[in-house]
């Protein structure tokens, strides 16, 4: 009984495939970090939290 080659599962990626995925993930993380930094900057949250933000986070701290 032979299995269909399309149904066979690869347990590990090759080095080239792994490096490609690592690069893609790194690039996505950098894009997300840049986007979050931009959002904080646009909302003037880059240097200090606002009073309303402190009120919102106070119950979470402690």
HUGI-V644615 format. One line per field, one symbol per residue. phi: phi as a letter, one per 30 degrees, with the letter a starting at -180 (. if undefined). psi: psi as a letter, one per 20 degrees, with the letter a starting at -180 (. if undefined). burial: b if it has 16 or more other C-alpha atoms within 10 Angstrom, else e. A space follows every 50 residues. Layout:
phi->???
psi->???
burial->???
This chain:
phi->.ccdedcdcddbddddddddddddddddddddddddddddddchcdcadd edddddceddcj
psi->oqqphhiqpphqqrgggghgggggggggghggggggggggghjkjhhqqr ghghhhighhp.
burial->eeeeeeeeeeeeeeeeeeeeeeeeeeeeeeeeeeeeeeeeeeeeeeeeee eeeeeeeeeeee
